Amino acid sequence: GALGPNIKVGLITAQRELSVQVLTDCLIEKDGKKWMDAKKGSIVSAAAGGSGIVINGKETAGMVFLVPLKDGGPVFKVKGTEYRGRLSLFRPAGIAGVTAVNVLPMEEYICGVVPDEVSSSWAKDALRAQAVAARTYAMFNRGNFQTDGYDVTDDTRSQAYGGYTAETPESNAAVSDTKGLIMTSEGKPIDALFHANGGGYTENSENVW
């Protein structure tokens, strides 16, 4: 798509139960078909039950998706944070808990990363550089947590991601100004490591790797 490939961000892993606030009219889909409605303002509850997952009291095996009926703006709220995109809910094999994964286009994901890793009051070019680094890092590290059912985490094990709640006009402009740009070596994304606090100077790369 125009907003890049989808990326799967693990928000909650193997939690016994969780509730999701629906911020726009959605459907809950199973096997690509509508399973139930999830109207704006409603709460969707998900829990582990039997051998599958229980959504609003109805049990099913496999994975379900919370899918917005129209694009744009935040779709759901979980952990006190609003998110764009879709939410997949499933019960990992052999675990009595529910995993929640935010599935969204790369560019929308980066909008939630940049303001969580740097201050939006920084110079435009600093924000643009961060957007390129974050996008490159995400492309390189996609699939790192595949066994858990997602590409990256929303914390420092991957990079901080604050969803729609974190977005600012300044950081979104930096993402849009650098749309699709990544750093490559021999045609492949590099592992674009960065840190939130370097203490003023960094170690020689040879001493770290």
N, C-alpha and C positions, 0 to 999 in steps of 0.2 A: 504493500500500500504506500500511499504518499507519505505516511508518517513512519515508514520503516517497518522492519520485521517486528512481530510480536515478541515480547519478553515476558517471562513468568517470574513474578517476584513472590517469594515466600513471606507471608505476613504472620501467620500463626502455624505452629507445627504441633500436631498430635495433642490438641487440647480437648479435654473431656467434653465440654460443650461451649458454644459461643453464640452470641447474638449479633445480628447485622442489621443496622438501620438502613432502610431503603430511601434514597434521596430523590429518585425520579422513577416514573413508572417502568417496571421491569417484568420480565418473564423469568421463571426458573425452568431451564431446559435440561432434559435428560436424553441422551442419545440423539442430540440434534433436534429434538421435538419439544414443544411446549408441555410442561408437566404441571405447573401451577402458575398463578398470577402472583406478583409481588408489587403491590401498589405503592406509590410515593407515600412516605410517612409510616409505612408498616415496618414491623420487625420480623426478620426471618431468624428462627432459631435452628441451630444445627447441633446434633449430638451423635456420639457413637451409640449404636444399638444393635443387638443381635449380631449379625455378621456384616452389617452395612452401616449406612448413615441415616439418621432420622432428621428430616426437614419438616418443621412445623407439624410434628407428630406423625408424619408419614415416612415409612421406612423404604429405602431403596438400596440396591447394590451399586457399585461404580461411582461415577463422578457426576455432580450436577453443576450447572453454571447459572449465575445470576447475570442476566443480559439486559441492558437498557433498551427501551423501545426507540429512543432517539439519541443521536450523538451530541456531545458537548456538555461540559460542566461535570460536577461530581455525581457519582452514581450510587455510592454506598459509603457507610461510615462504620468502621470497626476499630477497636483499640483507641477510640477517641479521635481518630483521624479520618478525613474524607478522601476518597480515591476516585479516579477516573477509571474507565475501562470495564472489564468484566471481572467477576469473582468466581473462581472455581472452588468447590468444596468437596472433599473426599476423605475417606478413611484409609490410611495407609495399611497395607497388608500386615496382619498380625499385631496391630496397635489399636488399643481401645481409646482412640482419640480422633479428632477431626483436624485436617490440615486446610488452611485457607490460603489461596494463591491469587494474587492480582495479575490478570492477563491483560496487557495493554501494548499499544504500539510504542516502539523505542523512543520516538520523539516526545510522547506524552510522559513516558517514564523519566526521561532526562530532565523534564520540567520540574519533577519532584525531587531530583537529586541535587541539582546545582545550588538552590538556595539552602539546602540542608548541609552542604559541605563548605560553602563560603558565604560571606555576607553579601546580600544584594546591594549594599551601599558601595561596594567596590567598583572600580573603574570598569567601563564597558568591556574593554579588551581582556581584563582579568576574568570577567564572567564568561566571555566567549571562549577563552582558553580552557576554563574549567569545564564548559559544556563539551568541548572537543575531547578533553581527557576523560570525562565521565562516560561519554558515548563510546569511546574507543575501549575503555576498560570493560564496559558492559558487553560489547561485541566479542572481545577476547575471552571473557569469562562466562559466556552463555553456556548453560549445561553443567556448570560446576557442581550443582546440587541435584542433578538428574535423578539420583536414586531416591531423593525425598519428594520428587515430583515438581521441581521448579528449577529455574536457571540461576537465580541470585537471591540473596537474602536482603532484607531492608535495613540491615545494620552494618557495623564496621567489618564483619566477616566478608562482605562484598563492598558496598558503599551505602552511605546513609541515604534513605529515601523516605521523604515525608509526605508523599502523595500530593493531592490537590491542595491540602491545607497549607503546605509549605510554599506553594507557588507565589511569586511576586511578578509584577509587570516587568521589572528590570531583568530578572533572571530568565523569564519566558522569552524576552526579546533576544537575549544572548543565545538561547537554544534555537530560536527561529532564524537568527542571523547566520548560524553555523550549520543549518539543517543538513543532516546526513554526512557531515564531515568527520572523518576519523583519521588517525595517524597509522600509517602502514609501514612495514618493512618487507621487501620482496613480495608485495601484493597481499600481505596478510595483516590483520590488525595487530598492533603491538600490545604488550601488557602495560597499559599506561598507568603506572602506579603513582599515587600522590598522597600527601598527608595533610591533615587539617592543621597541624601545628608542628613546625620544623625546628622550633627553638632558635631561629635566626640563621642557621646554616645546616648543611647536610653532610653526611659521611661520604667518602669516596665510594663509588658504586662497587669497586673491586672488593671492598671490605664487607659488603653486605651480601653480594652474590658470589 
